[in-house]
Amino acid sequence: MMTLFVIVAIMLLALSGAPLFAVILASSMMGFYFSGIDLSVIAIEMYRLTDTPLLVALPLFTFAGYLLSEGKSSQRLLNITDQWLHWMPGGLAVVALFSSAIFTAFTGASGVTIVALGALLYPALLKGGYDEKFSLGLVTTSGSLGLLFAPSLPLILYGIITQQVEVGERFTMEQLFIAGILPGLLMVIALSVFSYWKNKDIVQDKASFGWVKAKQALWDAKWEIPLPVFILLGIYGGVVTLTEIAAITALYVLIMEVFIHKEIKYHQVVKVITDSMTMTGSILLILGVSLALTNLLVDAEIPSKLFEIIQTNIHSKYTFLFLLNMLLLLLGAILDIFAALVIVVPIILPLAVGFGIHPIHLGIIFLANMQIGYLTPPIGMNLFIASYRFGQPITKIYKDTLPFMLILLIVLALITYIPELSLGFL
């Protein structure tokens, strides 16, 4: 009776709009209390999180991403790709996809990409002769690309969580970054091919390509261009650690935006720090209490019992992966990606490992689903952001993004059932 009362109380707490960390914390405290375990274990779990070496990289990359979104780096990035690729059939659409993917990889938030780049891309596509339906669907979809590319915050957070759970084969963050390259490129290329086929009749005058403007675009972005190159060489070359790269990146972007471009004033830096650290703090707070809840579930043998139930009814690894995708697509539409990571990963990781799925492969599947979940009707977050940003009815956004979503679902199936796409270069 008491257990039922607790469950009802927690559900009411969640429905009343209480913060997510409060709901998770209440669940953990009630569970440990009725299990006769001292509540100090929650504080111990939260403190254990501070012993994670990769943890420092999270706020540093977040700060760098917020700085980039506040400045005009997105405009310079778009100008480079536009000047060099606009002459191709469907070239501007390809520009939109690659620019958005790169920008999202650094900011870690697809909503920011739609707001920051969408204001530039949508009118440019319409002006370039692209259909309104196609343009709206492309800009909405491109906002969720890039989460599989380093130094994506969700990718880093997945690595941190799996380190804490300690289930399955161990891996390094560099291996996780490498695993995301091919699946991420596959998504971007598939959408690019579709964009080319859809707009092959829209051909810009090749003579309009000018070396003067192209070189000027490179010169204007001379401070942004070395950034991804340095990060990738640093991560994959093993010269410096991920934390060191994060620190150098944050310092580099700060100097670039405040002292070189001077697009962010000195007094605005405080606001950027406050906003970025508020975001980081909320993620870490949810992560800390979620780890406590995970330990409670492990002590109660919930994952092992759940695995036994699933194994009794599901005998095929491929059936499990299909059902997992269905679940993750639904969660991706309902939950914020960071909340989904800290709540769901500790639960599904032991189940996936039980079916012989590598933790790295699971991470790529998880984030690929989250990307598509942003576009999943009726409540995918990017659908509403695009509707508000471009002043279009939400039902129109549903229809316009559907072809792009179907292509991404096909790629998701390839990523899911061909693990070599994620693990082949490790």
JOVENNOR-V83232 format. One record per residue. N is the residue number from 1. RES is the residue in one letter. PSI is psi in whole degrees, -180 to 180 (999 if undefined). OMEGA is omega in degrees with one decimal (999 if undefined). Layout:
N,RES,PSI,OMEGA / N,RES,PSI,OMEGA
This chain:
1,M,-43,-179.8 / 2,M,-41,178.7 / 3,T,-43,178.3 / 4,L,-39,178.6 / 5,F,-42,-179.8 / 6,V,-45,-179.8 / 7,I,-44,179.3 / 8,V,-41,-179.7 / 9,A,-42,-179.9 / 10,I,-40,177.9 / 11,M,-41,177.5 / 12,L,-38,178.1 / 13,L,-42,179.8 / 14,A,-43,-178.5 / 15,L,-24,-179.3 / 16,S,-3,177.6 / 17,G,19,178.7 / 18,A,149,178.1 / 19,P,148,-176.2 / 20,L,-41,-178.1 / 21,F,-33,-179.9 / 22,A,-40,178.4 / 23,V,-45,179.8 / 24,I,-42,-179.7 / 25,L,-43,178.5 / 26,A,-41,178.3 / 27,S,-43,-179.6 / 28,S,-46,-177.8 / 29,M,-44,178.9 / 30,M,-42,-179.2 / 31,G,-47,179.2 / 32,F,-37,-178.3 / 33,Y,-48,-178.0 / 34,F,-12,174.1 / 35,S,-3,179.7 / 36,G,22,-179.7 / 37,I,136,-179.4 / 38,D,137,-176.3 / 39,L,-10,177.5 / 40,S,-17,179.4 / 41,V,-28,178.8 / 42,I,-45,178.0 / 43,A,-36,179.0 / 44,I,-42,179.3 / 45,E,-41,179.6 / 46,M,-36,178.1 / 47,Y,-35,-180.0 / 48,R,-28,179.0 / 49,L,-32,-178.3 / 50,T,-14,-178.9 / 51,D,6,-179.4 / 52,T,117,-176.9 / 53,P,-35,-176.0 / 54,L,-11,-172.7 / 55,L,-34,-177.1 / 56,V,-30,-178.5 / 57,A,-29,-174.8 / 58,L,-54,179.1 / 59,P,-30,-178.9 / 60,L,-46,177.2 / 61,F,-35,177.1 / 62,T,-45,178.6 / 63,F,-45,179.1 / 64,A,-41,179.2 / 65,G,-41,177.9 / 66,Y,-39,177.2 / 67,L,-44,-179.9 / 68,L,-39,-179.0 / 69,S,-26,178.8 / 70,E,-29,-179.8 / 71,G,-162,-177.9 / 72,K,25,179.6 / 73,S,-35,179.8 / 74,S,-37,179.9 / 75,Q,-40,178.6 / 76,R,-38,177.3 / 77,L,-45,178.9 / 78,L,-38,-178.5 / 79,N,-39,178.7 / 80,I,-56,-176.7 / 81,T,-34,179.6 / 82,D,-46,-178.0 / 83,Q,-32,-175.9 / 84,W,-20,-174.1 / 85,L,-5,-171.2 / 86,H,-22,-177.7 / 87,W,-16,-179.1 / 88,M,152,169.8 / 89,P,123,-175.6 / 90,G,18,-173.8 / 91,G,-41,-178.1 / 92,L,-33,176.6 / 93,A,-42,177.0 / 94,V,-40,175.3 / 95,V,-46,-179.1 / 96,A,-43,-177.1 / 97,L,-50,-176.7 / 98,F,-39,179.3 / 99,S,-44,-179.3 / 100,S,-41,-180.0 / 101,A,-44,179.6 / 102,I,-44,-177.8 / 103,F,-41,179.4 / 104,T,-36,178.6 / 105,A,-34,-179.0 / 106,F,-37,-177.5 / 107,T,-28,178.0 / 108,G,7,-177.9 / 109,A,117,-175.5 / 110,S,-31,178.7 / 111,G,-37,178.4 / 112,V,-39,-179.8 / 113,T,-43,179.3 / 114,I,-43,-178.2 / 115,V,-45,-174.4 / 116,A,-51,-177.2 / 117,L,-29,-177.9 / 118,G,-37,179.4 / 119,A,-26,178.8 / 120,L,-40,-172.3 / 121,L,-45,-173.7 / 122,Y,-52,177.7 / 123,P,-32,178.8 / 124,A,-39,178.2 / 125,L,-44,179.2 / 126,L,-42,179.4 / 127,K,-32,-179.5 / 128,G,3,176.3 / 129,G,8,179.1 / 130,Y,145,-180.0 / 131,D,142,-177.8 / 132,E,-42,179.8 / 133,K,-46,178.6 / 134,F,-44,-176.5 / 135,S,-44,-179.0 / 136,L,-42,178.2 / 137,G,-40,-179.3 / 138,L,-48,-177.4 / 139,V,-40,178.7 / 140,T,-43,-178.2 / 141,T,-42,-175.1 / 142,S,-19,179.2 / 143,G,-23,-178.3 / 144,S,0,177.4 / 145,L,155,174.3 / 146,G,-8,-178.6 / 147,L,-16,179.8 / 148,L,-4,-178.0 / 149,F,141,174.9 / 150,A,146,1.0 / 151,P,57,-178.8 / 152,S,130,-179.6 / 153,L,-44,177.1 / 154,P,-35,178.6 / 155,L,-43,178.0 / 156,I,-43,-178.5 / 157,L,-38,177.1 / 158,Y,-43,178.2 / 159,G,-40,179.3 / 160,I,-44,-177.7 / 161,I,-45,-179.1 / 162,T,-30,174.8 / 163,Q,-37,-179.8 / 164,Q,-37,-178.0 / 165,V,-36,176.0 / 166,E,54,177.8 / 167,V,137,177.1 / 168,G,-172,-176.9 / 169,E,136,-179.6 / 170,R,152,178.7 / 171,F,163,178.7 / 172,T,163,178.5 / 173,M,-34,178.1 / 174,E,-40,178.0 / 175,Q,-39,178.2 / 176,L,-40,177.7 / 177,F,-44,179.3 / 178,I,-40,-177.9 / 179,A,-28,-176.8 / 180,G,-14,-173.0 / 181,I,-57,-174.9 / 182,L,-47,176.7 / 183,P,-40,178.9 / 184,G,-44,177.7 / 185,L,-36,-179.9 / 186,L,-41,177.9 / 187,M,-47,-178.4 / 188,V,-43,-178.2 / 189,I,-41,179.4 / 190,A,-44,177.8 / 191,L,-33,177.6 / 192,S,-42,178.5 / 193,V,-43,177.5 / 194,F,-42,180.0 / 195,S,-40,177.4 / 196,Y,-47,-178.5 / 197,W,-39,-177.0 / 198,K,-30,-173.1 / 199,N,30,-176.6 / 200,K,-19,178.9 / 201,D,-14,178.8 / 202,I,97,-177.7 / 203,V,121,176.0 / 204,Q,155,178.5 / 205,D,118,-178.8 / 206,K,-25,179.3 / 207,A,-17,-179.5 / 208,S,-13,175.8 / 209,F,123,-179.3 / 210,G,130,-178.8 / 211,W,-31,-178.5 / 212,V,-50,-180.0 / 213,K,-38,-179.8 / 214,A,-45,179.1 / 215,K,-33,178.1 / 216,Q,-38,178.1 / 217,A,-40,176.9 / 218,L,-41,-179.3 / 219,W,-40,179.8 / 220,D,-31,-178.1 / 221,A,26,-175.8 / 222,K,-23,179.0 / 223,W,-25,179.2 / 224,E,-35,-173.8 / 225,I,-43,-178.5 / 226,P,-18,-173.1 / 227,L,-57,179.3 / 228,P,-34,179.3 / 229,V,-45,-179.3 / 230,F,-45,-178.3 / 231,I,-46,-178.4 / 232,L,-43,178.8 / 233,L,-39,179.7 / 234,G,-44,-178.2 / 235,I,-52,-173.7 / 236,Y,-19,178.7 / 237,G,-16,178.8 / 238,G,18,-178.3 / 239,V,-43,179.8 / 240,V,162,179.7 / 241,T,167,-179.9 / 242,L,-39,179.3 / 243,T,-41,178.2 / 244,E,-40,177.4 / 245,I,-42,179.8 / 246,A,-42,180.0 / 247,A,-45,-179.7 / 248,I,-40,179.4 / 249,T,-47,-179.6 / 250,A,-43,179.5 / 251,L,-43,-179.1 / 252,Y,-48,-178.6 / 253,V,-38,177.7 / 254,L,-49,179.3 / 255,I,-42,-178.1 / 256,M,-47,-174.1 / 257,E,-35,-173.9 / 258,V,-44,-171.8 / 259,F,-28,-178.0 / 260,I,-62,178.0 / 261,H,-28,-179.5 / 262,K,36,178.5 / 263,E,-18,175.9 / 264,I,121,-179.4 / 265,K,161,-176.7 / 266,Y,-43,-177.0 / 267,H,-19,178.6 / 268,Q,-20,-179.6 / 269,V,-39,179.7 / 270,V,-42,178.9 / 271,K,-41,178.5 / 272,V,-43,177.7 / 273,I,-45,-179.1 / 274,T,-47,-178.8 / 275,D,-45,-177.2 / 276,S,-39,179.9 / 277,M,-27,173.0 / 278,T,-44,175.9 / 279,M,-47,-179.7 / 280,T,-44,-179.6 / 281,G,-41,179.4 / 282,S,-39,178.5 / 283,I,-47,-177.0 / 284,L,-36,178.9 / 285,L,-46,177.7 / 286,I,-41,-179.9 / 287,L,-44,-178.6 / 288,G,-50,-178.8 / 289,V,-28,178.1 / 290,S,-36,177.1 / 291,L,-36,175.9 / 292,A,-44,177.9 / 293,L,-37,178.4 / 294,T,-44,178.3 / 295,N,-37,177.1 / 296,L,-44,179.8 / 297,L,-38,178.5 / 298,V,-44,178.6 / 299,D,-35,178.5 / 300,A,3,179.1 / 301,E,32,179.9 / 302,I,-48,-179.5 / 303,P,-42,-179.1 / 304,S,-39,177.5 / 305,K,-40,178.2 / 306,L,-39,178.5 / 307,F,-39,178.5 / 308,E,-42,179.3 / 309,I,-45,-178.9 / 310,I,-42,-178.5 / 311,Q,-30,178.0 / 312,T,-37,-175.8 / 313,N,-23,-179.5 / 314,I,115,-176.4 / 315,H,-14,-176.6 / 316,S,135,175.0 / 317,K,-36,-177.0 / 318,Y,-34,174.9 / 319,T,-41,177.6 / 320,F,-44,-179.9 / 321,L,-39,178.2 / 322,F,-47,179.7 / 323,L,-35,177.9 / 324,L,-42,177.9 / 325,N,-42,178.4 / 326,M,-44,179.9 / 327,L,-45,-176.6 / 328,L,-36,176.3 / 329,L,-41,178.4 / 330,L,-45,179.8 / 331,L,-36,179.2 / 332,G,-30,178.4 / 333,A,-27,-174.7 / 334,I,-45,-171.3 / 335,L,151,167.3 / 336,D,146,-173.6 / 337,I,-36,-179.0 / 338,F,-40,176.5 / 339,A,-42,179.1 / 340,A,-41,179.8 / 341,L,-52,-172.9 / 342,V,-24,-178.9 / 343,I,-45,-168.8 / 344,V,-40,-174.8 / 345,V,-47,179.4 / 346,P,-23,-179.2 / 347,I,-44,-174.4 / 348,I,-21,-177.9 / 349,L,-50,178.0 / 350,P,-35,179.5 / 351,L,-45,-179.2 / 352,A,-43,178.9 / 353,V,-36,177.8 / 354,G,-27,176.9 / 355,F,9,176.7 / 356,G,21,179.6 / 357,I,128,-179.7 / 358,H,139,179.5 / 359,P,-34,178.2 / 360,I,-45,177.9 / 361,H,-41,178.1 / 362,L,-41,-179.8 / 363,G,-42,179.1 / 364,I,-42,176.5 / 365,I,-44,-178.2 / 366,F,-51,-176.8 / 367,L,-33,176.1 / 368,A,-40,176.2 / 369,N,-39,179.9 / 370,M,-38,177.0 / 371,Q,-46,-178.4 / 372,I,-32,179.0 / 373,G,-31,176.2 / 374,Y,-22,-176.0 / 375,L,2,-173.3 / 376,T,118,176.6 / 377,P,155,4.2 / 378,P,-2,-170.5 / 379,I,21,175.8 / 380,G,132,-170.7 / 381,M,-42,-176.9 / 382,N,-27,177.6 / 383,L,-42,-178.9 / 384,F,-36,177.3 / 385,I,-45,179.3 / 386,A,-40,179.2 / 387,S,-44,-179.8 / 388,Y,-42,-174.2 / 389,R,-37,-175.0 / 390,F,3,175.9 / 391,G,39,-178.6 / 392,Q,150,177.1 / 393,P,144,-177.2 / 394,I,-32,178.9 / 395,T,-34,176.7 / 396,K,-40,177.7 / 397,I,-41,177.6 / 398,Y,-52,-175.8 / 399,K,-41,-174.9 / 400,D,-31,-178.4 / 401,T,-11,-174.6 / 402,L,-47,179.5 / 403,P,-39,179.4 / 404,F,-40,180.0 / 405,M,-39,179.0 / 406,L,-40,177.4 / 407,I,-44,178.8 / 408,L,-34,178.0 / 409,L,-37,176.3 / 410,I,-44,177.7 / 411,V,-39,177.6 / 412,L,-41,178.2 / 413,A,-41,177.7 / 414,L,-45,179.8 / 415,I,-38,-176.6 / 416,T,-47,-171.1 / 417,Y,-2,173.6 / 418,I,83,-176.1 / 419,P,-21,179.5 / 420,E,-26,177.1 / 421,L,-31,179.1 / 422,S,-33,-171.5 / 423,L,-4,-172.4 / 424,G,-26,-177.1 / 425,F,10,-178.9 / 426,L,999,999
